[in-house]
Amino acid sequence: MILRAERPDASPFLHWHWFDRFWEEMVPGEGAAVIAVWREGRLIGAAPVVAIRKRAAGISYPAVTGMENAHTSGYEWLLAADAERAADAAREIAGAIMELAGRNGAVSWRNAPRRSTATDLARSALDAAGRRVMWRAERPHRVVHFPDGADALLASFSPNMRARLRKSSRRLERMGAVRFEEVSRAANLDARLAAAWELESRGWKGRSGTAVARDERIRRFYDSLAFSLVSERRFTLFELACGDKLVAFLYGLVEGTKLYGLKFSYDTDFSRVSAGHLIIWRVVEWAGERGIHWLDLGRDSEFKSHWNGELVEMGAVGGIPGGFRGAIAMLGLVGWPAVVRRLHRHGSGPRDVPRAP
């Protein structure tokens, strides 16, 4: 935790509790490890990783990934704040990962912020270690800034968006008593979480099979993470209710003046009153009153675009070996069209690869 405390841009996804819960629930006994680099008795770098076997085109190959999956909002190596020590640590981590992956093994992880010193150092270190370094763009995150409070943010919206929030709020109030509450420290938090997951499973995520309740491991991960962080006031669960019915929820993590919305859903029966937009607005008001002025809404969508803000570039990093196994690993990372384009290029070094069509 010393390394994390040194980082001015530290996120909850570099917190020990995140990795601890991930290790316990998502990859129990399946090659999870932490590579640590020490200098003169001081920890200068760490990388929580998972050694697994992957498959592409029906062929298996060894790989080392980050301790992340589709439900991780961000992943990086933890590196010292000092530039020289950080670069030294990145080189040592890359070398250790190469040994773990083996000569034919690939290295890859998702959810990497592109404009990040740690991401840049990791890519350069993998390149120096002899891997062909690739980048696949992922859907960016939408981050909303409101340093001057909720009212100033509201004033920045289009007239249509402002009118929508006002009208939706009035319509919801006509349907019943409206309650907005931050319930993370409620005595019955387990029941509140269960209600949130049940609501999510009734929406499009339930139909697509990506709802938390559809996978017991993922549900245990989010539930146990909440209970691990609630005493440190790093976890938040917001509810928007109408009468006795839960209308929307947002599951978030707090880091200083930043709030990360990890899970969010609303009852589609309340779509006409913009229940999803209403809970985000109430969360912004709540956050602004407490000195929080930054909200990560997660991967961008047409729905989230109404909130303006900043698009933060995210992507997947790949460190690919040469030869046939490298081509298979490349296929697994970017798909056939990008593989063909890459194999026709000359030279070496880190390159950006467009998302495969």
LOGU-799011 format. One record per residue (C-alpha): residue in one letter; y, z, x; residue number from 1. Coordinates in pm, whole numbers, plus 50000, padded with zeros to 5 digits. Each point is the difference from the previous one (the first is absolute). Layout:
<atoms>
<atom rest="A" py="Y" pz="Z" px="X" nr="NUM"/>
...
</atoms>
This chain:
<atoms>
<atom rest="M" py="50000" pz="50000" px="50000" nr="1"/>
<atom rest="I" py="50229" pz="50028" px="50304" nr="2"/>
<atom rest="L" py="50005" pz="49622" px="50039" nr="3"/>
<atom rest="R" py="50079" pz="49951" px="49636" nr="4"/>
<atom rest="A" py="50285" pz="50252" px="50014" nr="5"/>
<atom rest="E" py="50158" pz="49801" px="50284" nr="6"/>
<atom rest="R" py="50018" pz="49686" px="49791" nr="7"/>
<atom rest="P" py="50328" pz="49954" px="49810" nr="8"/>
<atom rest="D" py="49824" pz="49750" px="49770" nr="9"/>
<atom rest="A" py="49689" pz="50213" px="49940" nr="10"/>
<atom rest="S" py="49825" pz="49931" px="49671" nr="11"/>
<atom rest="P" py="49745" pz="50196" px="49795" nr="12"/>
<atom rest="F" py="49739" pz="49749" px="50115" nr="13"/>
<atom rest="L" py="50019" pz="50141" px="50351" nr="14"/>
<atom rest="H" py="49948" pz="50353" px="49870" nr="15"/>
<atom rest="W" py="49686" pz="50185" px="50101" nr="16"/>
<atom rest="H" py="49912" pz="50073" px="49637" nr="17"/>
<atom rest="W" py="49997" pz="49628" px="49920" nr="18"/>
<atom rest="F" py="49752" pz="49922" px="50277" nr="19"/>
<atom rest="D" py="49795" pz="50312" px="49934" nr="20"/>
<atom rest="R" py="49953" pz="49914" px="49632" nr="21"/>
<atom rest="F" py="49942" pz="49634" px="50081" nr="22"/>
<atom rest="W" py="49736" pz="50089" px="50257" nr="23"/>
<atom rest="E" py="49829" pz="50241" px="49762" nr="24"/>
<atom rest="E" py="49999" pz="49789" px="49684" nr="25"/>
<atom rest="M" py="50031" pz="49633" px="50101" nr="26"/>
<atom rest="V" py="49795" pz="49968" px="50320" nr="27"/>
<atom rest="P" py="49779" pz="50309" px="50028" nr="28"/>
<atom rest="G" py="49769" pz="49962" px="50299" nr="29"/>
<atom rest="E" py="50072" pz="49629" px="50038" nr="30"/>
<atom rest="G" py="50147" pz="49971" px="50347" nr="31"/>
<atom rest="A" py="50337" pz="50170" px="49948" nr="32"/>
<atom rest="A" py="50163" pz="50121" px="50321" nr="33"/>
<atom rest="V" py="50337" pz="50093" px="50148" nr="34"/>
<atom rest="I" py="50095" pz="49848" px="50336" nr="35"/>
<atom rest="A" py="50240" pz="50235" px="50179" nr="36"/>
<atom rest="V" py="50202" pz="49948" px="50318" nr="37"/>
<atom rest="W" py="50122" pz="50296" px="50207" nr="38"/>
<atom rest="R" py="50235" pz="50016" px="50296" nr="39"/>
<atom rest="E" py="50066" pz="50319" px="50195" nr="40"/>
<atom rest="G" py="49860" pz="50210" px="49719" nr="41"/>
<atom rest="R" py="50209" pz="49828" px="49737" nr="42"/>
<atom rest="L" py="49877" pz="49776" px="49718" nr="43"/>
<atom rest="I" py="50186" pz="49666" px="50019" nr="44"/>
<atom rest="G" py="49796" pz="49781" px="49767" nr="45"/>
<atom rest="A" py="49730" pz="50003" px="49733" nr="46"/>
<atom rest="A" py="49827" pz="49742" px="49783" nr="47"/>
<atom rest="P" py="49769" pz="50097" px="49712" nr="48"/>
<atom rest="V" py="49747" pz="49714" px="49979" nr="49"/>
<atom rest="V" py="49669" pz="49903" px="49839" nr="50"/>
<atom rest="A" py="49722" pz="49813" px="50181" nr="51"/>
<atom rest="I" py="49807" pz="49786" px="49753" nr="52"/>
<atom rest="R" py="49822" pz="49668" px="49963" nr="53"/>
<atom rest="K" py="50174" pz="49727" px="49804" nr="54"/>
<atom rest="R" py="49873" pz="49676" px="49852" nr="55"/>
<atom rest="A" py="50154" pz="49655" px="49965" nr="56"/>
<atom rest="A" py="49820" pz="49678" px="49904" nr="57"/>
<atom rest="G" py="49682" pz="50209" px="49976" nr="58"/>
<atom rest="I" py="50020" pz="50104" px="50366" nr="59"/>
<atom rest="S" py="50034" pz="50361" px="50112" nr="60"/>
<atom rest="Y" py="50219" pz="50108" px="50290" nr="61"/>
<atom rest="P" py="50122" pz="50335" px="50142" nr="62"/>
<atom rest="A" py="50355" pz="50105" px="49922" nr="63"/>
<atom rest="V" py="50238" pz="50289" px="50043" nr="64"/>
<atom rest="T" py="50250" pz="50047" px="49717" nr="65"/>
<atom rest="G" py="50277" pz="50242" px="49927" nr="66"/>
<atom rest="M" py="49923" pz="50302" px="49787" nr="67"/>
<atom rest="E" py="50138" pz="49811" px="49702" nr="68"/>
<atom rest="N" py="49899" pz="49797" px="49698" nr="69"/>
<atom rest="A" py="50167" pz="49831" px="49703" nr="70"/>
<atom rest="H" py="50119" pz="50340" px="49879" nr="71"/>
<atom rest="T" py="50188" pz="50083" px="50322" nr="72"/>
<atom rest="S" py="50373" pz="49932" px="49983" nr="73"/>
<atom rest="G" py="50053" pz="49983" px="50376" nr="74"/>
<atom rest="Y" py="49805" pz="50025" px="50324" nr="75"/>
<atom rest="E" py="50114" pz="50019" px="50364" nr="76"/>
<atom rest="W" py="49893" pz="50155" px="50327" nr="77"/>
<atom rest="L" py="50176" pz="50329" px="50064" nr="78"/>
<atom rest="L" py="50201" pz="49953" px="50319" nr="79"/>
<atom rest="A" py="50244" pz="50222" px="50190" nr="80"/>
<atom rest="A" py="50369" pz="49957" px="49928" nr="81"/>
<atom rest="D" py="50070" pz="49932" px="50368" nr="82"/>
<atom rest="A" py="49974" pz="49622" px="50053" nr="83"/>
<atom rest="E" py="49819" pz="50015" px="50334" nr="84"/>
<atom rest="R" py="49746" pz="50255" px="49883" nr="85"/>
<atom rest="A" py="49948" pz="49806" px="49675" nr="86"/>
<atom rest="A" py="49924" pz="49678" px="50187" nr="87"/>
<atom rest="D" py="49764" pz="50186" px="50234" nr="88"/>
<atom rest="A" py="49820" pz="50157" px="49704" nr="89"/>
<atom rest="A" py="49967" pz="49665" px="49820" nr="90"/>
<atom rest="R" py="49837" pz="49843" px="50307" nr="91"/>
<atom rest="E" py="49752" pz="50288" px="50029" nr="92"/>
<atom rest="I" py="49918" pz="49987" px="49628" nr="93"/>
<atom rest="A" py="49944" pz="49624" px="50014" nr="94"/>
<atom rest="G" py="49765" pz="50040" px="50296" nr="95"/>
<atom rest="A" py="49800" pz="50272" px="49825" nr="96"/>
<atom rest="I" py="49976" pz="49788" px="49684" nr="97"/>
<atom rest="M" py="49872" pz="49705" px="50204" nr="98"/>
<atom rest="E" py="49722" pz="50222" px="50137" nr="99"/>
<atom rest="L" py="49918" pz="50122" px="49650" nr="100"/>
<atom rest="A" py="49999" pz="49649" px="49852" nr="101"/>
<atom rest="G" py="49803" pz="49842" px="50284" nr="102"/>
<atom rest="R" py="50041" pz="49658" px="50157" nr="103"/>
<atom rest="N" py="49944" pz="49812" px="49674" nr="104"/>
<atom rest="G" py="50168" pz="50251" px="49773" nr="105"/>
<atom rest="A" py="50318" pz="49944" px="49803" nr="106"/>
<atom rest="V" py="50288" pz="50237" px="49938" nr="107"/>
<atom rest="S" py="50200" pz="49990" px="49678" nr="108"/>
<atom rest="W" py="50196" pz="50213" px="49759" nr="109"/>
<atom rest="R" py="50204" pz="49944" px="49686" nr="110"/>
<atom rest="N" py="50319" pz="50148" px="49861" nr="111"/>
<atom rest="A" py="50192" pz="49979" px="50327" nr="112"/>
<atom rest="P" py="50381" pz="49999" px="49971" nr="113"/>
<atom rest="R" py="50122" pz="49694" px="50188" nr="114"/>
<atom rest="R" py="50333" pz="50139" px="50118" nr="115"/>
<atom rest="S" py="49847" pz="50295" px="50179" nr="116"/>
<atom rest="T" py="50003" pz="50096" px="50367" nr="117"/>
<atom rest="A" py="49645" pz="50134" px="49968" nr="118"/>
<atom rest="T" py="49875" pz="49672" px="49849" nr="119"/>
<atom rest="D" py="50173" pz="49796" px="50273" nr="120"/>
<atom rest="L" py="49854" pz="50216" px="50278" nr="121"/>
<atom rest="A" py="49652" pz="49986" px="49849" nr="122"/>
<atom rest="R" py="50010" pz="49619" px="49975" nr="123"/>
<atom rest="S" py="50125" pz="49966" px="50358" nr="124"/>
<atom rest="A" py="49737" pz="50242" px="50131" nr="125"/>
<atom rest="L" py="49717" pz="49814" px="49827" nr="126"/>
<atom rest="D" py="50129" pz="49673" px="50143" nr="127"/>
<atom rest="A" py="50011" pz="50150" px="50351" nr="128"/>
<atom rest="A" py="49644" pz="50128" px="49950" nr="129"/>
<atom rest="G" py="49879" pz="49642" px="49954" nr="130"/>
<atom rest="R" py="49986" pz="49964" px="49623" nr="131"/>
<atom rest="R" py="50150" pz="49710" px="49806" nr="132"/>
<atom rest="V" py="50256" pz="50182" px="49787" nr="133"/>
<atom rest="M" py="50067" pz="49881" px="49647" nr="134"/>
<atom rest="W" py="50223" pz="50103" px="49712" nr="135"/>
<atom rest="R" py="49934" pz="49928" px="49632" nr="136"/>
<atom rest="A" py="50289" pz="50067" px="49766" nr="137"/>
<atom rest="E" py="49926" pz="50223" px="49702" nr="138"/>
<atom rest="R" py="50206" pz="50059" px="49690" nr="139"/>
<atom rest="P" py="50317" pz="50188" px="50103" nr="140"/>
<atom rest="H" py="50090" pz="50344" px="49871" nr="141"/>
<atom rest="R" py="50308" pz="50045" px="49785" nr="142"/>
<atom rest="V" py="50214" pz="50294" px="50112" nr="143"/>
<atom rest="V" py="50291" pz="50122" px="49786" nr="144"/>
<atom rest="H" py="50293" pz="50175" px="50170" nr="145"/>
<atom rest="F" py="50240" pz="50228" px="49812" nr="146"/>
<atom rest="P" py="50194" pz="50206" px="50260" nr="147"/>
<atom rest="D" py="50286" pz="50049" px="49753" nr="148"/>
<atom rest="G" py="49778" pz="50117" px="49717" nr="149"/>
<atom rest="A" py="49841" pz="49858" px="49688" nr="150"/>
<atom rest="D" py="50327" pz="49907" px="49828" nr="151"/>
<atom rest="A" py="50106" pz="49782" px="50293" nr="152"/>
<atom rest="L" py="49661" pz="49828" px="49994" nr="153"/>
<atom rest="L" py="50034" pz="49938" px="49627" nr="154"/>
<atom rest="A" py="50341" pz="49841" px="50055" nr="155"/>
<atom rest="S" py="49844" pz="49754" px="50247" nr="156"/>
<atom rest="F" py="49758" pz="49863" px="49739" nr="157"/>
<atom rest="S" py="50058" pz="49689" px="49793" nr="158"/>
<atom rest="P" py="50159" pz="50055" px="49656" nr="159"/>
<atom rest="N" py="49666" pz="49904" px="49843" nr="160"/>
<atom rest="M" py="49810" pz="50265" px="50197" nr="161"/>
<atom rest="R" py="50252" pz="50272" px="49918" nr="162"/>
<atom rest="A" py="49986" pz="49909" px="49631" nr="163"/>
<atom rest="R" py="49622" pz="49994" px="50011" nr="164"/>
<atom rest="L" py="49978" pz="50353" px="50135" nr="165"/>
<atom rest="R" py="50246" pz="50135" px="49743" nr="166"/>
<atom rest="K" py="49834" pz="49828" px="49703" nr="167"/>
<atom rest="S" py="49649" pz="50089" px="50114" nr="168"/>
<atom rest="S" py="50092" pz="50365" px="50037" nr="169"/>
<atom rest="R" py="50142" pz="50011" px="49647" nr="170"/>
<atom rest="R" py="49696" pz="49822" px="49854" nr="171"/>
<atom rest="L" py="49759" pz="50240" px="50168" nr="172"/>
<atom rest="E" py="50196" pz="50300" px="49867" nr="173"/>
<atom rest="R" py="49971" pz="49861" px="49648" nr="174"/>
<atom rest="M" py="49621" pz="49991" px="50040" nr="175"/>
<atom rest="G" py="49973" pz="50372" px="50075" nr="176"/>
<atom rest="A" py="50112" pz="50286" px="50223" nr="177"/>
<atom rest="V" py="50030" pz="49869" px="50356" nr="178"/>
<atom rest="R" py="49893" pz="50212" px="50295" nr="179"/>
<atom rest="F" py="50041" pz="49914" px="50368" nr="180"/>
<atom rest="E" py="49856" pz="50250" px="50245" nr="181"/>
<atom rest="E" py="49897" pz="50039" px="50361" nr="182"/>
<atom rest="V" py="49666" pz="50178" px="49962" nr="183"/>
<atom rest="S" py="49856" pz="50007" px="50351" nr="184"/>
<atom rest="R" py="50005" pz="50379" px="50017" nr="185"/>
<atom rest="A" py="49860" pz="50054" px="49651" nr="186"/>
<atom rest="A" py="49706" pz="50237" px="49971" nr="187"/>
<atom rest="N" py="49795" pz="49730" px="49830" nr="188"/>
<atom rest="L" py="50071" pz="49726" px="50251" nr="189"/>
<atom rest="D" py="49640" pz="49878" px="49991" nr="190"/>
<atom rest="A" py="50027" pz="49931" px="49627" nr="191"/>
<atom rest="R" py="50338" pz="49828" px="50045" nr="192"/>
<atom rest="L" py="49853" pz="49774" px="50267" nr="193"/>
<atom rest="A" py="49703" pz="49921" px="49778" nr="194"/>
<atom rest="A" py="50238" pz="49897" px="49720" nr="195"/>
<atom rest="A" py="50190" pz="49775" px="50241" nr="196"/>
<atom rest="W" py="49684" pz="49824" px="50120" nr="197"/>
<atom rest="E" py="49882" pz="49956" px="49644" nr="198"/>
<atom rest="L" py="50332" pz="49840" px="49905" nr="199"/>
<atom rest="E" py="49979" pz="49766" px="50300" nr="200"/>
<atom rest="S" py="49647" pz="49893" px="49908" nr="201"/>
<atom rest="R" py="50121" pz="49882" px="49656" nr="202"/>
<atom rest="G" py="50246" pz="49754" px="50154" nr="203"/>
<atom rest="W" py="49965" pz="49683" px="50207" nr="204"/>
<atom rest="K" py="49861" pz="50191" px="50298" nr="205"/>
<atom rest="G" py="49713" pz="50117" px="49783" nr="206"/>
<atom rest="R" py="49933" pz="49645" px="49886" nr="207"/>
<atom rest="S" py="50009" pz="49870" px="50357" nr="208"/>
<atom rest="G" py="49776" pz="50281" px="50127" nr="209"/>
<atom rest="T" py="50261" pz="50146" px="50240" nr="210"/>
<atom rest="A" py="50083" pz="50319" px="49809" nr="211"/>
<atom rest="V" py="49947" pz="50325" px="50191" nr="212"/>
<atom rest="A" py="49757" pz="50129" px="49737" nr="213"/>
<atom rest="R" py="49768" pz="49702" px="50058" nr="214"/>
<atom rest="D" py="49902" pz="50123" px="50349" nr="215"/>
<atom rest="E" py="49895" pz="50362" px="50040" nr="216"/>
<atom rest="R" py="50075" pz="50000" px="50375" nr="217"/>
<atom rest="I" py="50356" pz="49880" px="49944" nr="218"/>
<atom rest="R" py="50054" pz="50250" px="49722" nr="219"/>
<atom rest="R" py="49878" pz="50286" px="50219" nr="220"/>
<atom rest="F" py="50228" pz="49878" px="50278" nr="221"/>
<atom rest="Y" py="50316" pz="50004" px="49786" nr="222"/>
<atom rest="D" py="49911" pz="50326" px="49827" nr="223"/>
<atom rest="S" py="49919" pz="50183" px="50324" nr="224"/>
<atom rest="L" py="50309" pz="49855" px="50171" nr="225"/>
<atom rest="A" py="50218" pz="50137" px="49721" nr="226"/>
<atom rest="F" py="49855" pz="50348" px="50032" nr="227"/>
<atom rest="S" py="50030" pz="49987" px="50381" nr="228"/>
<atom rest="L" py="50369" pz="49909" px="49995" nr="229"/>
<atom rest="V" py="50129" pz="50182" px="49693" nr="230"/>
<atom rest="S" py="50049" pz="50332" px="50179" nr="231"/>
<atom rest="E" py="50218" pz="49824" px="50259" nr="232"/>
<atom rest="R" py="50208" pz="49838" px="49725" nr="233"/>
<atom rest="R" py="49906" pz="49657" px="50127" nr="234"/>
<atom rest="F" py="49822" pz="49890" px="49682" nr="235"/>
<atom rest="T" py="50159" pz="49915" px="49666" nr="236"/>
<atom rest="L" py="49857" pz="49902" px="49662" nr="237"/>
<atom rest="F" py="50246" pz="49888" px="49734" nr="238"/>
<atom rest="E" py="49923" pz="49968" px="49630" nr="239"/>
<atom rest="L" py="50190" pz="49826" px="49723" nr="240"/>
<atom rest="A" py="49874" pz="50101" px="49656" nr="241"/>
<atom rest="C" py="50096" pz="49917" px="49642" nr="242"/>
<atom rest="G" py="49889" pz="50265" px="49756" nr="243"/>
<atom rest="D" py="49661" pz="50117" px="50125" nr="244"/>
<atom rest="K" py="49911" pz="49666" px="50158" nr="245"/>
<atom rest="L" py="50026" pz="49917" px="50370" nr="246"/>
<atom rest="V" py="50200" pz="49678" px="50024" nr="247"/>
<atom rest="A" py="50028" pz="49948" px="50378" nr="248"/>
<atom rest="F" py="49939" pz="50174" px="50332" nr="249"/>
<atom rest="L" py="50091" pz="49963" px="50367" nr="250"/>
<atom rest="Y" py="49797" pz="50156" px="50282" nr="251"/>
<atom rest="G" py="50213" pz="50036" px="50311" nr="252"/>
<atom rest="L" py="50036" pz="50153" px="50344" nr="253"/>
<atom rest="V" py="50323" pz="50147" px="50138" nr="254"/>
<atom rest="E" py="50109" pz="49974" px="50361" nr="255"/>
<atom rest="G" py="50344" pz="50150" px="50062" nr="256"/>
<atom rest="T" py="50249" pz="49787" px="49804" nr="257"/>
<atom rest="K" py="49738" pz="49738" px="49915" nr="258"/>
<atom rest="L" py="49765" pz="49969" px="49704" nr="259"/>
<atom rest="Y" py="49696" pz="49773" px="50005" nr="260"/>
<atom rest="G" py="49863" pz="49890" px="49664" nr="261"/>
<atom rest="L" py="49629" pz="49949" px="50068" nr="262"/>
<atom rest="K" py="49864" pz="49976" px="49648" nr="263"/>
<atom rest="F" py="50188" pz="49906" px="49688" nr="264"/>
<atom rest="S" py="49898" pz="49889" px="49653" nr="265"/>
<atom rest="Y" py="50114" pz="50005" px="49639" nr="266"/>
<atom rest="D" py="49848" pz="49971" px="49654" nr="267"/>
<atom rest="T" py="50014" pz="49634" px="49898" nr="268"/>
<atom rest="D" py="50053" pz="50111" px="49640" nr="269"/>
<atom rest="F" py="50347" pz="50105" px="50119" nr="270"/>
<atom rest="S" py="50082" pz="49675" px="50180" nr="271"/>
<atom rest="R" py="50267" pz="49908" px="49746" nr="272"/>
<atom rest="V" py="50196" pz="50311" px="50094" nr="273"/>
<atom rest="S" py="49965" pz="49922" px="50374" nr="274"/>
<atom rest="A" py="49808" pz="50321" px="50070" nr="275"/>
<atom rest="G" py="49939" pz="49892" px="50361" nr="276"/>
<atom rest="H" py="50368" pz="49948" px="50073" nr="277"/>
<atom rest="L" py="50093" pz="50322" px="49822" nr="278"/>
<atom rest="I" py="49778" pz="50223" px="50213" nr="279"/>
<atom rest="I" py="50127" pz="49838" px="50320" nr="280"/>
<atom rest="W" py="50357" pz="50063" px="49884" nr="281"/>
<atom rest="R" py="49923" pz="50365" px="49922" nr="282"/>
<atom rest="V" py="49833" pz="50037" px="50341" nr="283"/>
<atom rest="V" py="50312" pz="49856" px="50169" nr="284"/>
<atom rest="E" py="50219" pz="50251" px="49812" nr="285"/>
<atom rest="W" py="49767" pz="50286" px="50098" nr="286"/>
<atom rest="A" py="49996" pz="49888" px="50364" nr="287"/>
<atom rest="G" py="50378" pz="49951" px="50024" nr="288"/>
<atom rest="E" py="50060" pz="50356" px="49880" nr="289"/>
<atom rest="R" py="49782" pz="50129" px="50284" nr="290"/>
<atom rest="G" py="50146" pz="49803" px="50289" nr="291"/>
<atom rest="I" py="49731" pz="49732" px="49997" nr="292"/>
<atom rest="H" py="50158" pz="49656" px="50014" nr="293"/>
<atom rest="W" py="49718" pz="49760" px="50090" nr="294"/>
<atom rest="L" py="49710" pz="49889" px="49777" nr="295"/>
<atom rest="D" py="49713" pz="49775" px="50109" nr="296"/>
<atom rest="L" py="49858" pz="49831" px="49690" nr="297"/>
<atom rest="G" py="49709" pz="49850" px="50190" nr="298"/>
<atom rest="R" py="49899" pz="49636" px="50004" nr="299"/>
<atom rest="D" py="50261" pz="49782" px="49835" nr="300"/>
<atom rest="S" py="49957" pz="49836" px="49661" nr="301"/>
<atom rest="E" py="50216" pz="49829" px="49740" nr="302"/>
<atom rest="F" py="50022" pz="50331" px="49816" nr="303"/>
<atom rest="K" py="50132" pz="50184" px="50307" nr="304"/>
<atom rest="S" py="50250" pz="49727" px="50088" nr="305"/>
<atom rest="H" py="50234" pz="50132" px="49730" nr="306"/>
<atom rest="W" py="50065" pz="50302" px="50224" nr="307"/>
<atom rest="N" py="50169" pz="49795" px="50273" nr="308"/>
<atom rest="G" py="49970" pz="50188" px="50328" nr="309"/>
<atom rest="E" py="49844" pz="49874" px="50323" nr="310"/>
<atom rest="L" py="49681" pz="49807" px="50065" nr="311"/>
<atom rest="V" py="49811" pz="50153" px="50293" nr="312"/>
<atom rest="E" py="49768" pz="49754" px="50174" nr="313"/>
<atom rest="M" py="49637" pz="50110" px="50028" nr="314"/>
<atom rest="G" py="49699" pz="49833" px="50150" nr="315"/>
<atom rest="A" py="49653" pz="50016" px="50152" nr="316"/>
<atom rest="V" py="49953" pz="50012" px="50377" nr="317"/>
<atom rest="G" py="49702" pz="49837" px="50163" nr="318"/>
<atom rest="G" py="49872" pz="50016" px="50358" nr="319"/>
<atom rest="I" py="49742" pz="49720" px="50018" nr="320"/>
<atom rest="P" py="49749" pz="49937" px="50283" nr="321"/>
<atom rest="G" py="49924" pz="49653" px="50130" nr="322"/>
<atom rest="G" py="49701" pz="49784" px="49920" nr="323"/>
<atom rest="F" py="49794" pz="49960" px="49685" nr="324"/>
<atom rest="R" py="50023" pz="50365" px="49893" nr="325"/>
<atom rest="G" py="50375" pz="49984" px="50038" nr="326"/>
<atom rest="A" py="50017" pz="49699" px="49770" nr="327"/>
<atom rest="I" py="49796" pz="50190" px="49740" nr="328"/>
<atom rest="A" py="50227" pz="50305" px="50034" nr="329"/>
<atom rest="M" py="50303" pz="49773" px="49965" nr="330"/>
<atom rest="L" py="49848" pz="49858" px="49683" nr="331"/>
<atom rest="G" py="49964" pz="50349" px="49859" nr="332"/>
<atom rest="L" py="50364" pz="50076" px="50074" nr="333"/>
<atom rest="V" py="50182" pz="49686" px="49889" nr="334"/>
<atom rest="G" py="49759" pz="49758" px="49828" nr="335"/>
<atom rest="W" py="49888" pz="49646" px="50085" nr="336"/>
<atom rest="P" py="50331" pz="49807" px="49978" nr="337"/>
<atom rest="A" py="50176" pz="50236" px="50240" nr="338"/>
<atom rest="V" py="49700" pz="49998" px="50236" nr="339"/>
<atom rest="V" py="50014" pz="49620" px="50024" nr="340"/>
<atom rest="R" py="50374" pz="50010" px="50069" nr="341"/>
<atom rest="R" py="49957" pz="50271" px="50265" nr="342"/>
<atom rest="L" py="49714" pz="49825" px="50181" nr="343"/>
<atom rest="H" py="50215" pz="49691" px="50037" nr="344"/>
<atom rest="R" py="50273" pz="50194" px="50179" nr="345"/>
<atom rest="H" py="50023" pz="50037" px="50374" nr="346"/>
<atom rest="G" py="50108" pz="50290" px="50216" nr="347"/>
<atom rest="S" py="49951" pz="50372" px="49948" nr="348"/>
<atom rest="G" py="50184" pz="50310" px="49896" nr="349"/>
<atom rest="P" py="50098" pz="50157" px="49668" nr="350"/>
<atom rest="R" py="50063" pz="49748" px="49724" nr="351"/>
<atom rest="D" py="50095" pz="50028" px="49638" nr="352"/>
<atom rest="V" py="49752" pz="49844" px="49761" nr="353"/>
<atom rest="P" py="50110" pz="49912" px="49646" nr="354"/>
<atom rest="R" py="49810" pz="50148" px="49712" nr="355"/>
<atom rest="A" py="49707" pz="49771" px="49923" nr="356"/>
<atom rest="P" py="50049" pz="49796" px="49677" nr="357"/>
</atoms>
